[in-house]
């Protein structure tokens, strides 16, 4: 089991943890109903995906 030889400084610890943040999800407008949706997903409002109706809304 690896054991640290020296104490980790505050700066090094904070630099490592700087990447552990939550990311805001990317949203795009549905070309059919203009609602905000996640990309590459069927629109839950109108049921369209890539200008085709996939599901009945």
N, CA, C and O atoms as a Tripos MOL2 file, in Angstrom:
@<TRIPOS>MOLECULE
protein
  228   227    57     0     0
PROTEIN
NO_CHARGES

@<TRIPOS>ATOM
      1 N           0.8470   -1.1800    0.0000 N.3       1 UNK1
      2 CA          0.0000    0.0000    0.0000 C.3       1 UNK1
      3 C           0.8910    1.2410    0.0000 C.2       1 UNK1
      4 O           1.8340    1.3390    0.7860 O.2       1 UNK1
      5 N           0.5870    2.1800   -0.8810 N.am      2 UNK2
      6 CA          1.3850    3.3910   -0.9760 C.3       2 UNK2
      7 C           1.1220    4.3390    0.1820 C.2       2 UNK2
      8 O          -0.0250    4.6240    0.5250 O.2       2 UNK2
      9 N           2.1930    4.8150    0.7690 N.am      3 UNK3
     10 CA          2.0920    5.7590    1.8750 C.3       3 UNK3
     11 C           2.8640    7.0110    1.4750 C.2       3 UNK3
     12 O           3.9990    6.9020    1.0120 O.2       3 UNK3
     13 N           2.2690    8.2220    1.6420 N.am      4 UNK4
     14 CA          2.9880    9.4250    1.2630 C.3       4 UNK4
     15 C           4.2210    9.6430    2.1220 C.2       4 UNK4
     16 O           4.1880    9.4640    3.3390 O.2       4 UNK4
     17 N           5.3080   10.0320    1.4710 N.am      5 UNK5
     18 CA          6.5510   10.2610    2.2010 C.3       5 UNK5
     19 C           6.5340   11.6170    2.9000 C.2       5 UNK5
     20 O           7.0910   11.7780    3.9860 O.2       5 UNK5
     21 N           5.8840   12.5920    2.2570 N.am      6 UNK6
     22 CA          5.8020   13.9330    2.8340 C.3       6 UNK6
     23 C           4.3450   14.3900    2.8490 C.2       6 UNK6
     24 O           3.4930   13.8540    2.1410 O.2       6 UNK6
     25 N           4.0960   15.3820    3.6670 N.am      7 UNK7
     26 CA          2.7570   15.9570    3.7650 C.3       7 UNK7
     27 C           2.4330   16.6920    2.4620 C.2       7 UNK7
     28 O           3.2910   17.3730    1.9000 O.2       7 UNK7
     29 N           1.2010   16.5540    1.9870 N.am      8 UNK8
     30 CA          0.7670   17.2400    0.7750 C.3       8 UNK8
     31 C           0.4190   18.6760    1.1490 C.2       8 UNK8
     32 O          -0.3800   18.9130    2.0550 O.2       8 UNK8
     33 N           1.0250   19.6360    0.4450 N.am      9 UNK9
     34 CA          0.7900   21.0440    0.7570 C.3       9 UNK9
     35 C          -0.6280   21.4490    0.3690 C.2       9 UNK9
     36 O          -1.2900   20.7720   -0.4180 O.2       9 UNK9
     37 N          -1.0810   22.5670    0.9370 N.am     10 UNK10
     38 CA         -2.4190   23.0820    0.6270 C.3      10 UNK10
     39 C          -2.5460   23.4040   -0.8500 C.2      10 UNK10
     40 O          -3.5750   23.1280   -1.4660 O.2      10 UNK10
     41 N          -1.4910   23.9940   -1.4240 N.am     11 UNK11
     42 CA         -1.5370   24.3670   -2.8320 C.3      11 UNK11
     43 C          -1.6750   23.1350   -3.7220 C.2      11 UNK11
     44 O          -2.4960   23.1240   -4.6390 O.2      11 UNK11
     45 N          -0.8850   22.1070   -3.4630 N.am     12 UNK12
     46 CA         -0.9490   20.8930   -4.2850 C.3      12 UNK12
     47 C          -2.3080   20.2150   -4.1400 C.2      12 UNK12
     48 O          -2.8700   19.7360   -5.1250 O.2      12 UNK12
     49 N          -2.8330   20.1730   -2.9310 N.am     13 UNK13
     50 CA         -4.1330   19.5680   -2.6820 C.3      13 UNK13
     51 C          -5.2310   20.3340   -3.4170 C.2      13 UNK13
     52 O          -6.1240   19.7280   -4.0090 O.2      13 UNK13
     53 N          -5.1660   21.6550   -3.3780 N.am     14 UNK14
     54 CA         -6.1870   22.4760   -4.0300 C.3      14 UNK14
     55 C          -6.0780   22.4170   -5.5450 C.2      14 UNK14
     56 O          -7.0940   22.4750   -6.2370 O.2      14 UNK14
     57 N          -4.8590   22.3020   -6.0730 N.am     15 UNK15
     58 CA         -4.6980   22.1510   -7.5200 C.3      15 UNK15
     59 C          -5.3200   20.8410   -7.9930 C.2      15 UNK15
     60 O          -5.9490   20.7950   -9.0500 O.2      15 UNK15
     61 N          -5.1450   19.7930   -7.2210 N.am     16 UNK16
     62 CA         -5.7030   18.4950   -7.5870 C.3      16 UNK16
     63 C          -7.2250   18.5340   -7.5400 C.2      16 UNK16
     64 O          -7.8880   17.9620   -8.4050 O.2      16 UNK16
     65 N          -7.7810   19.2060   -6.5380 N.am     17 UNK17
     66 CA         -9.2240   19.2430   -6.3780 C.3      17 UNK17
     67 C          -9.8990   20.2750   -7.2710 C.2      17 UNK17
     68 O         -11.1280   20.3220   -7.3170 O.2      17 UNK17
     69 N          -9.1440   21.0950   -7.9760 N.am     18 UNK18
     70 CA         -9.7340   22.1120   -8.8470 C.3      18 UNK18
     71 C         -10.5340   21.4860   -9.9790 C.2      18 UNK18
     72 O         -11.4350   22.1260  -10.5210 O.2      18 UNK18
     73 N         -10.2200   20.2370  -10.3500 N.am     19 UNK19
     74 CA        -10.9270   19.5710  -11.4390 C.3      19 UNK19
     75 C         -12.1350   18.7920  -10.9770 C.2      19 UNK19
     76 O         -12.8180   18.1880  -11.8050 O.2      19 UNK19
     77 N         -12.4280   18.7780   -9.6950 N.am     20 UNK20
     78 CA        -13.5580   18.0140   -9.1640 C.3      20 UNK20
     79 C         -14.7970   18.8920   -9.0260 C.2      20 UNK20
     80 O         -15.4590   18.8760   -7.9880 O.2      20 UNK20
     81 N         -15.1090   19.6490  -10.0560 N.am     21 UNK21
     82 CA        -16.2600   20.5320   -9.9960 C.3      21 UNK21
     83 C         -17.3860   19.9690  -10.8610 C.2      21 UNK21
     84 O         -17.1450   19.1900  -11.7830 O.2      21 UNK21
     85 N         -18.5970   20.3670  -10.5570 N.am     22 UNK22
     86 CA        -19.7420   19.9560  -11.3470 C.3      22 UNK22
     87 C         -19.7870   20.7760  -12.6300 C.2      22 UNK22
     88 O         -19.5190   21.9770  -12.6190 O.2      22 UNK22
     89 N         -20.1230   20.1290  -13.7150 N.am     23 UNK23
     90 CA        -20.2170   20.8130  -15.0010 C.3      23 UNK23
     91 C         -21.6830   21.1050  -15.3110 C.2      23 UNK23
     92 O         -22.5570   20.2830  -15.0370 O.2      23 UNK23
     93 N         -21.9440   22.2630  -15.8760 N.am     24 UNK24
     94 CA        -23.2930   22.6200  -16.2920 C.3      24 UNK24
     95 C         -23.6150   21.8240  -17.5530 C.2      24 UNK24
     96 O         -22.8170   21.8270  -18.4900 O.2      24 UNK24
     97 N         -24.7600   21.1430  -17.6060 N.am     25 UNK25
     98 CA        -25.0640   20.3540  -18.7980 C.3      25 UNK25
     99 C         -25.2450   21.2420  -20.0220 C.2      25 UNK25
    100 O         -25.7950   22.3400  -19.9290 O.2      25 UNK25
    101 N         -24.7820   20.7610  -21.1610 N.am     26 UNK26
    102 CA        -24.9160   21.4880  -22.4130 C.3      26 UNK26
    103 C         -26.3510   21.3550  -22.9110 C.2      26 UNK26
    104 O         -26.8950   20.2530  -22.9750 O.2      26 UNK26
    105 N         -26.9520   22.4790  -23.2590 N.am     27 UNK27
    106 CA        -28.3200   22.4760  -23.7590 C.3      27 UNK27
    107 C         -28.3610   23.1560  -25.1210 C.2      27 UNK27
    108 O         -27.6690   24.1460  -25.3560 O.2      27 UNK27
    109 N         -29.1790   22.6110  -26.0090 N.am     28 UNK28
    110 CA        -29.3850   23.1960  -27.3360 C.3      28 UNK28
    111 C         -30.8830   23.3560  -27.5570 C.2      28 UNK28
    112 O         -31.6900   22.7370  -26.8650 O.2      28 UNK28
    113 N         -31.2470   24.1840  -28.5180 N.am     29 UNK29
    114 CA        -32.6580   24.3970  -28.8350 C.3      29 UNK29
    115 C         -33.1450   23.3210  -29.8080 C.2      29 UNK29
    116 O         -32.4650   22.9900  -30.7790 O.2      29 UNK29
    117 N         -34.3130   22.7920  -29.5350 N.am     30 UNK30
    118 CA        -34.9480   21.8340  -30.4510 C.3      30 UNK30
    119 C         -35.3330   22.6020  -31.7150 C.2      30 UNK30
    120 O         -35.9900   23.6390  -31.6200 O.2      30 UNK30
    121 N         -34.9400   22.1180  -32.8980 N.am     31 UNK31
    122 CA        -35.2680   22.8580  -34.1200 C.3      31 UNK31
    123 C         -36.7650   22.8640  -34.4370 C.2      31 UNK31
    124 O         -37.2210   23.6790  -35.2380 O.2      31 UNK31
    125 N         -37.5250   21.9720  -33.8220 N.am     32 UNK32
    126 CA        -38.9520   21.8830  -34.1240 C.3      32 UNK32
    127 C         -39.7940   22.7390  -33.1830 C.2      32 UNK32
    128 O         -40.6580   23.4870  -33.6400 O.2      32 UNK32
    129 N         -39.5530   22.6380  -31.8620 N.am     33 UNK33
    130 CA        -40.3960   23.3570  -30.8950 C.3      33 UNK33
    131 C         -39.6350   24.4210  -30.1060 C.2      33 UNK33
    132 O         -40.2380   25.1210  -29.2930 O.2      33 UNK33
    133 N         -38.3330   24.5580  -30.3240 N.am     34 UNK34
    134 CA        -37.4850   25.5820  -29.7060 C.3      34 UNK34
    135 C         -37.3240   25.4200  -28.1880 C.2      34 UNK34
    136 O         -36.9460   26.3790  -27.5160 O.2      34 UNK34
    137 N         -37.5960   24.2520  -27.6400 N.am     35 UNK35
    138 CA        -37.3640   23.9960  -26.2250 C.3      35 UNK35
    139 C         -35.8920   23.6320  -26.0110 C.2      35 UNK35
    140 O         -35.2420   23.1110  -26.9170 O.2      35 UNK35
    141 N         -35.3720   23.9050  -24.8190 N.am     36 UNK36
    142 CA        -33.9990   23.5230  -24.5090 C.3      36 UNK36
    143 C         -33.9490   22.0320  -24.1860 C.2      36 UNK36
    144 O         -34.6820   21.5480  -23.3240 O.2      36 UNK36
    145 N         -33.0650   21.3050  -24.8940 N.am     37 UNK37
    146 CA        -32.9080   19.8660  -24.6700 C.3      37 UNK37
    147 C         -31.4200   19.5460  -24.6730 C.2      37 UNK37
    148 O         -30.6050   20.3560  -25.1130 O.2      37 UNK37
    149 N         -31.0720   18.3690  -24.1830 N.am     38 UNK38
    150 CA        -29.6980   17.9020  -24.2590 C.3      38 UNK38
    151 C         -29.4300   17.4340  -25.6890 C.2      38 UNK38
    152 O         -30.3130   16.8530  -26.3200 O.2      38 UNK38
    153 N         -28.2270   17.6780  -26.2090 N.am     39 UNK39
    154 CA        -27.9520   17.2890  -27.5920 C.3      39 UNK39
    155 C         -27.9800   15.7740  -27.7840 C.2      39 UNK39
    156 O         -27.6780   15.0110  -26.8660 O.2      39 UNK39
    157 N         -28.3430   15.3620  -28.9760 N.am     40 UNK40
    158 CA        -28.3920   13.9420  -29.3780 C.3      40 UNK40
    159 C         -29.4180   13.1680  -28.5720 C.2      40 UNK40
    160 O         -29.2160   11.9890  -28.2820 O.2      40 UNK40
    161 N         -30.5210   13.8170  -28.2040 N.am     41 UNK41
    162 CA        -31.6070   13.1700  -27.4720 C.3      41 UNK41
    163 C         -32.9280   13.5110  -28.1640 C.2      41 UNK41
    164 O         -33.0440   14.5440  -28.8230 O.2      41 UNK41
    165 N         -33.9060   12.6470  -28.0110 N.am     42 UNK42
    166 CA        -35.2430   12.9370  -28.5090 C.3      42 UNK42
    167 C         -35.8390   14.0350  -27.6440 C.2      42 UNK42
    168 O         -35.7040   14.0000  -26.4210 O.2      42 UNK42
    169 N         -36.4930   15.0030  -28.2560 N.am     43 UNK43
    170 CA        -37.1080   16.1040  -27.5080 C.3      43 UNK43
    171 C         -38.2870   15.5630  -26.7100 C.2      43 UNK43
    172 O         -39.1880   14.9650  -27.2980 O.2      43 UNK43
    173 N         -38.3120   15.7500  -25.3880 N.am     44 UNK44
    174 CA        -39.4380   15.2440  -24.5990 C.3      44 UNK44
    175 C         -40.7260   16.0210  -24.8270 C.2      44 UNK44
    176 O         -41.8060   15.5220  -24.5090 O.2      44 UNK44
    177 N         -40.6370   17.2270  -25.3690 N.am     45 UNK45
    178 CA        -41.8230   18.0530  -25.5840 C.3      45 UNK45
    179 C         -42.5700   17.6600  -26.8570 C.2      45 UNK45
    180 O         -43.7840   17.4600  -26.8290 O.2      45 UNK45
    181 N         -41.8460   17.5500  -27.9720 N.am     46 UNK46
    182 CA        -42.5160   17.2980  -29.2530 C.3      46 UNK46
    183 C         -42.2480   15.9010  -29.8100 C.2      46 UNK46
    184 O         -42.9540   15.4570  -30.7150 O.2      46 UNK46
    185 N         -41.2310   15.1950  -29.2780 N.am     47 UNK47
    186 CA        -40.9370   13.8430  -29.7470 C.3      47 UNK47
    187 C         -40.1430   13.7850  -31.0360 C.2      47 UNK47
    188 O         -40.0830   12.7290  -31.6660 O.2      47 UNK47
    189 N         -39.5310   14.8890  -31.4510 N.am     48 UNK48
    190 CA        -38.7580   14.9230  -32.6880 C.3      48 UNK48
    191 C         -37.2790   14.7240  -32.4060 C.2      48 UNK48
    192 O         -36.7720   15.1240  -31.3580 O.2      48 UNK48
    193 N         -36.5920   14.0970  -33.3620 N.am     49 UNK49
    194 CA        -35.1440   13.9540  -33.3340 C.3      49 UNK49
    195 C         -34.6500   14.0560  -34.7620 C.2      49 UNK49
    196 O         -35.0700   13.2800  -35.6200 O.2      49 UNK49
    197 N         -33.7560   15.0090  -35.0300 N.am     50 UNK50
    198 CA        -33.2190   15.2550  -36.3740 C.3      50 UNK50
    199 C         -34.3390   15.4340  -37.4050 C.2      50 UNK50
    200 O         -34.3300   14.7920  -38.4550 O.2      50 UNK50
    201 N         -35.2890   16.2980  -37.1020 N.am     51 UNK51
    202 CA        -36.3910   16.6790  -37.9960 C.3      51 UNK51
    203 C         -37.3150   15.5140  -38.3460 C.2      51 UNK51
    204 O         -38.0210   15.5720  -39.3530 O.2      51 UNK51
    205 N         -37.3200   14.4660  -37.5390 N.am     52 UNK52
    206 CA        -38.2460   13.3470  -37.7490 C.3      52 UNK52
    207 C         -38.9860   13.0930  -36.4490 C.2      52 UNK52
    208 O         -38.4050   13.2080  -35.3700 O.2      52 UNK52
    209 N         -40.2580   12.7500  -36.5400 N.am     53 UNK53
    210 CA        -41.0170   12.4080  -35.3480 C.3      53 UNK53
    211 C         -40.6920   10.9650  -34.9580 C.2      53 UNK53
    212 O         -40.9350   10.0280  -35.7180 O.2      53 UNK53
    213 N         -40.1410   10.8160  -33.7620 N.am     54 UNK54
    214 CA        -39.7110    9.5060  -33.2960 C.3      54 UNK54
    215 C         -40.7580    8.9230  -32.3610 C.2      54 UNK54
    216 O         -41.0870    7.7390  -32.4430 O.2      54 UNK54
    217 N         -41.2750    9.7560  -31.4800 N.am     55 UNK55
    218 CA        -42.3030    9.3100  -30.5250 C.3      55 UNK55
    219 C         -43.4680   10.2790  -30.5850 C.2      55 UNK55
    220 O         -43.3040   11.4400  -30.9590 O.2      55 UNK55
    221 N         -44.6250    9.8050  -30.2220 N.am     56 UNK56
    222 CA        -45.8030   10.6630  -30.1320 C.3      56 UNK56
    223 C         -45.7400   11.4190  -28.8130 C.2      56 UNK56
    224 O         -45.6240   10.8080  -27.7510 O.2      56 UNK56
    225 N         -45.8150   12.7280  -28.8760 N.am     57 UNK57
    226 CA        -45.7070   13.5440  -27.6710 C.3      57 UNK57
    227 C         -47.0280   13.6310  -26.9340 C.2      57 UNK57
    228 O         -47.1120   14.2830  -25.8930 O.2      57 UNK57
@<TRIPOS>BOND
     1     1     2 1
     2     2     3 1
     3     3     4 2
     4     3     5 am
     5     5     6 1
     6     6     7 1
     7     7     8 2
     8     7     9 am
     9     9    10 1
    10    10    11 1
    11    11    12 2
    12    11    13 am
    13    13    14 1
    14    14    15 1
    15    15    16 2
    16    15    17 am
    17    17    18 1
    18    18    19 1
    19    19    20 2
    20    19    21 am
    21    21    22 1
    22    22    23 1
    23    23    24 2
    24    23    25 am
    25    25    26 1
    26    26    27 1
    27    27    28 2
    28    27    29 am
    29    29    30 1
    30    30    31 1
    31    31    32 2
    32    31    33 am
    33    33    34 1
    34    34    35 1
    35    35    36 2
    36    35    37 am
    37    37    38 1
    38    38    39 1
    39    39    40 2
    40    39    41 am
    41    41    42 1
    42    42    43 1
    43    43    44 2
    44    43    45 am
    45    45    46 1
    46    46    47 1
    47    47    48 2
    48    47    49 am
    49    49    50 1
    50    50    51 1
    51    51    52 2
    52    51    53 am
    53    53    54 1
    54    54    55 1
    55    55    56 2
    56    55    57 am
    57    57    58 1
    58    58    59 1
    59    59    60 2
    60    59    61 am
    61    61    62 1
    62    62    63 1
    63    63    64 2
    64    63    65 am
    65    65    66 1
    66    66    67 1
    67    67    68 2
    68    67    69 am
    69    69    70 1
    70    70    71 1
    71    71    72 2
    72    71    73 am
    73    73    74 1
    74    74    75 1
    75    75    76 2
    76    75    77 am
    77    77    78 1
    78    78    79 1
    79    79    80 2
    80    79    81 am
    81    81    82 1
    82    82    83 1
    83    83    84 2
    84    83    85 am
    85    85    86 1
    86    86    87 1
    87    87    88 2
    88    87    89 am
    89    89    90 1
    90    90    91 1
    91    91    92 2
    92    91    93 am
    93    93    94 1
    94    94    95 1
    95    95    96 2
    96    95    97 am
    97    97    98 1
    98    98    99 1
    99    99   100 2
   100    99   101 am
   101   101   102 1
   102   102   103 1
   103   103   104 2
   104   103   105 am
   105   105   106 1
   106   106   107 1
   107   107   108 2
   108   107   109 am
   109   109   110 1
   110   110   111 1
   111   111   112 2
   112   111   113 am
   113   113   114 1
   114   114   115 1
   115   115   116 2
   116   115   117 am
   117   117   118 1
   118   118   119 1
   119   119   120 2
   120   119   121 am
   121   121   122 1
   122   122   123 1
   123   123   124 2
   124   123   125 am
   125   125   126 1
   126   126   127 1
   127   127   128 2
   128   127   129 am
   129   129   130 1
   130   130   131 1
   131   131   132 2
   132   131   133 am
   133   133   134 1
   134   134   135 1
   135   135   136 2
   136   135   137 am
   137   137   138 1
   138   138   139 1
   139   139   140 2
   140   139   141 am
   141   141   142 1
   142   142   143 1
   143   143   144 2
   144   143   145 am
   145   145   146 1
   146   146   147 1
   147   147   148 2
   148   147   149 am
   149   149   150 1
   150   150   151 1
   151   151   152 2
   152   151   153 am
   153   153   154 1
   154   154   155 1
   155   155   156 2
   156   155   157 am
   157   157   158 1
   158   158   159 1
   159   159   160 2
   160   159   161 am
   161   161   162 1
   162   162   163 1
   163   163   164 2
   164   163   165 am
   165   165   166 1
   166   166   167 1
   167   167   168 2
   168   167   169 am
   169   169   170 1
   170   170   171 1
   171   171   172 2
   172   171   173 am
   173   173   174 1
   174   174   175 1
   175   175   176 2
   176   175   177 am
   177   177   178 1
   178   178   179 1
   179   179   180 2
   180   179   181 am
   181   181   182 1
   182   182   183 1
   183   183   184 2
   184   183   185 am
   185   185   186 1
   186   186   187 1
   187   187   188 2
   188   187   189 am
   189   189   190 1
   190   190   191 1
   191   191   192 2
   192   191   193 am
   193   193   194 1
   194   194   195 1
   195   195   196 2
   196   195   197 am
   197   197   198 1
   198   198   199 1
   199   199   200 2
   200   199   201 am
   201   201   202 1
   202   202   203 1
   203   203   204 2
   204   203   205 am
   205   205   206 1
   206   206   207 1
   207   207   208 2
   208   207   209 am
   209   209   210 1
   210   210   211 1
   211   211   212 2
   212   211   213 am
   213   213   214 1
   214   214   215 1
   215   215   216 2
   216   215   217 am
   217   217   218 1
   218   218   219 1
   219   219   220 2
   220   219   221 am
   221   221   222 1
   222   222   223 1
   223   223   224 2
   224   223   225 am
   225   225   226 1
   226   226   227 1
   227   227   228 2
@<TRIPOS>SUBSTRUCTURE
     1 UNK1         2 RESIDUE 1 A UNK
     2 UNK2         6 RESIDUE 1 A UNK
     3 UNK3        10 RESIDUE 1 A UNK
     4 UNK4        14 RESIDUE 1 A UNK
     5 UNK5        18 RESIDUE 1 A UNK
     6 UNK6        22 RESIDUE 1 A UNK
     7 UNK7        26 RESIDUE 1 A UNK
     8 UNK8        30 RESIDUE 1 A UNK
     9 UNK9        34 RESIDUE 1 A UNK
    10 UNK10       38 RESIDUE 1 A UNK
    11 UNK11       42 RESIDUE 1 A UNK
    12 UNK12       46 RESIDUE 1 A UNK
    13 UNK13       50 RESIDUE 1 A UNK
    14 UNK14       54 RESIDUE 1 A UNK
    15 UNK15       58 RESIDUE 1 A UNK
    16 UNK16       62 RESIDUE 1 A UNK
    17 UNK17       66 RESIDUE 1 A UNK
    18 UNK18       70 RESIDUE 1 A UNK
    19 UNK19       74 RESIDUE 1 A UNK
    20 UNK20       78 RESIDUE 1 A UNK
    21 UNK21       82 RESIDUE 1 A UNK
    22 UNK22       86 RESIDUE 1 A UNK
    23 UNK23       90 RESIDUE 1 A UNK
    24 UNK24       94 RESIDUE 1 A UNK
    25 UNK25       98 RESIDUE 1 A UNK
    26 UNK26      102 RESIDUE 1 A UNK
    27 UNK27      106 RESIDUE 1 A UNK
    28 UNK28      110 RESIDUE 1 A UNK
    29 UNK29      114 RESIDUE 1 A UNK
    30 UNK30      118 RESIDUE 1 A UNK
    31 UNK31      122 RESIDUE 1 A UNK
    32 UNK32      126 RESIDUE 1 A UNK
    33 UNK33      130 RESIDUE 1 A UNK
    34 UNK34      134 RESIDUE 1 A UNK
    35 UNK35      138 RESIDUE 1 A UNK
    36 UNK36      142 RESIDUE 1 A UNK
    37 UNK37      146 RESIDUE 1 A UNK
    38 UNK38      150 RESIDUE 1 A UNK
    39 UNK39      154 RESIDUE 1 A UNK
    40 UNK40      158 RESIDUE 1 A UNK
    41 UNK41      162 RESIDUE 1 A UNK
    42 UNK42      166 RESIDUE 1 A UNK
    43 UNK43      170 RESIDUE 1 A UNK
    44 UNK44      174 RESIDUE 1 A UNK
    45 UNK45      178 RESIDUE 1 A UNK
    46 UNK46      182 RESIDUE 1 A UNK
    47 UNK47      186 RESIDUE 1 A UNK
    48 UNK48      190 RESIDUE 1 A UNK
    49 UNK49      194 RESIDUE 1 A UNK
    50 UNK50      198 RESIDUE 1 A UNK
    51 UNK51      202 RESIDUE 1 A UNK
    52 UNK52      206 RESIDUE 1 A UNK
    53 UNK53      210 RESIDUE 1 A UNK
    54 UNK54      214 RESIDUE 1 A UNK
    55 UNK55      218 RESIDUE 1 A UNK
    56 UNK56      222 RESIDUE 1 A UNK
    57 UNK57      226 RESIDUE 1 A UNK
